[in-house]
Amino acid sequence: MSAQQAKPRLATIWLDGCSGCHMSFLDIDERLLDLVGRADLVYGALVDAKEFPEGVDVTLVEGAVGSAEDLRRLLIVRERTRTLVSLGDCAITTNVPGMRNSFGPGPALERAYLQNATLNLQVPKVGLPPLLPESLPVHACVPVDVYITGCPPSADRIFQAISAVLDGRLDEAAPETKFG
Amino acid sequence: MSEIVIEPVTRIEGHAKITLFVGADGEVTDAHFHVTQFRGFERIAQGRPVHEMPSLMARICGICPVSHLIASAKACDEILGVAVPPVAVRLRRVMNLAQIVQSHALSFFHLSSPDLLLGFDHDPASRNIVGVAAQAPQLARDGIALRRFGQEIIERLGGKRIHPAWVVPGGVSAPLSEPQRDAILASVPEARKIAARTLEWYKENLASWAEEAALFGSFPSLYMGLVHETGNVAYSDGGLRVVDGRGAHLLDGVDPRPYWDFLGEAVEPWSYLKSTYFKPLGYPEGMYRVGPLARLNVADQLGTEDADVELAEYRLRLGRFPNSSFHYHWARLIEVVHCVAMIEALLSDPDILGDDVRSRAAVNRSEGVGVSEAPRGTLFHHYRVDDNGIVQWVNLVIATGHNSLAMNRSVLQVARHYVKGDEVKEGALNRVEAVIRAYDPCLSCSTHAVGQMPLQIDIVGPEGQLLRQLSRGAG
């Protein structure tokens, strides 16, 4: 990419996950400063953008799709992203969020708010996104371009993948991950 | 009346929005801090074998997995009915302290320093760690290096920076090797220097944040935290102390495990975050705070020399019981000094290399509670199992829930000052978010759910109609 061209636009988003994949991304340590020299961080937990921007080159998606709000956000992200990366086991397999699929959201909510509470027992609903009947992997909802496995993937693997995608070497982004 | 909605709240750890209720006269009358995601760990854990619990529970949170590992393992220790070998107790402490350092570094440098260095009214497009790196490269590098210091200790002990499987029921899975111990000790001087120069920078600039310090959750409340028998701050063990901000101890040295005797959990219809309250005072009068500000108010001293000098200056300038949540930042930096010194002290004892680090047992009790201090405050894990060690029931009381009442009140205080009518400047909204950042809430933990805490502000009219939704556009 020539100096005249704008830097590639990088975003991250986390859905139903623990943020561990984002933390592993931060574990690239000082390489973070190199990375933001090569790409603009336009959306994610570290920056103040409120709306997911248009024209994003690479988005890392952490977490499963657990609520209606997760799904709504993911659809916007996919529409505005060139290369979508499914980051970590929750995004790829649903992993921990998928553990509630066998009984569904009802019993989970009842446990937290009707049984394990002492006052105002009720399931909170006002202005809150409802949970989906089951958690879904990202690729069940939108097409995914790159998969990076791990709980979480190591910082080195994340850095290697981002570098490869930014350089346009999509095949080398996650060489160890093969499906089918 | 109208509503202002801030969504998402940015530079915080989780999914949230804020609703401000504005009366006909344009004054903010109420505020709700909504946590908008829920995961259900208390139900997910049911049916799992007890030995799996620490590793499963670590997945509540990628920021403070070690806190959950420790509290979970302590609950499991009780269920096994074992005495954890003394070396393992100390090794767990080292990992917990390293966790606090790395989490505090994330909160202070990566999330809050953009407000403090660049200003609350700075252009949101560069009001972030990249903007900090451009203006003050040393500060950004220090933040990354201090976080790395904590994360590398966790990796050297547990083999992995995030979700290490090393903390197990009965102790830890492997002893510390001499080369790893030496490598950690070799990294201490740099961490100590970073902590010291960041504190100097913070103290030099404190006067420039006087307005925010006076308004960011500045009110009396109770404070809760763990203390040793000496009255010094405790992080992995110790008794519970609750103080009222005037010097009275409402609880002192109390066994924290029967938490249901003194803590209640209330549900509000507009948040997945439960609000914990001090039962003797009821709800919501039993509002209390936990985390760095509370721990420094609760403890007599920290117990390491440099940190206690800093604590003395803190109390000299702010009083014995600072009650503004803005001072979470300063308290956090002082805790970093203390935790680094504690790590060095624990590792300087040659006994730390001992290889008796795990007690093994089958299930001997049907119930266990584990308590520790997470970076954000006191954490409780409570399990019941059957005779085969299969988990039947779980309750988790999480640091961010303790602070829920105070966070709501803080948001209201900041909004009342900066928001008039529905003409709201971006910098005012950022201050509403910044007071939340001061608490460093972890919403993954708090609803056993995580997200990047989007913040939306709704402005709701007197009849409950949505007047306006505020959100900042991206580049």
Interface residues (C-beta under 8 A of the other chain):
Chain A: I13 W14 L15 D16 G17 C18 S19 G20 C21 H22 M23 S24 L26 D27 D29 E30 L32 L33 V36 D40 L41 V42 Y43 G44 A45 L46 V47 D48 A49 K50 E51 F52 P53 G63 G66 S67 E69 N95 V96 P97 M99 R100 F103 P105 P107 A108 L109 R111 A112 Y113 N116 A117 T118 L119 N120 L121 Q122 P124 K125 V126 G127 L128 P129 L131 C151 P152 A155
Chain B: E7 P8 T10 R11 I12 E13 G14 H15 K17 T19 H34 T36 Q37 F38 R39 G40 E42 R43 I44 Q46 L56 R59 I60 C61 G62 I63 P65 L106 H110 L111 P124 A125 R127 N128 I129 V130 A133 A140 R141 I144 A145 R147 R148 Q151 R161 I162 H163 W260 G264 E265 A266 V267 E268 P269 W270 S271 Y272 K274 Y277 K279 Y283 N395 N430 S444 T447 H448 A449 V450 G451 Q452 M453 P454 L455 Q456 D458 S471 R472 G473 A474 G475
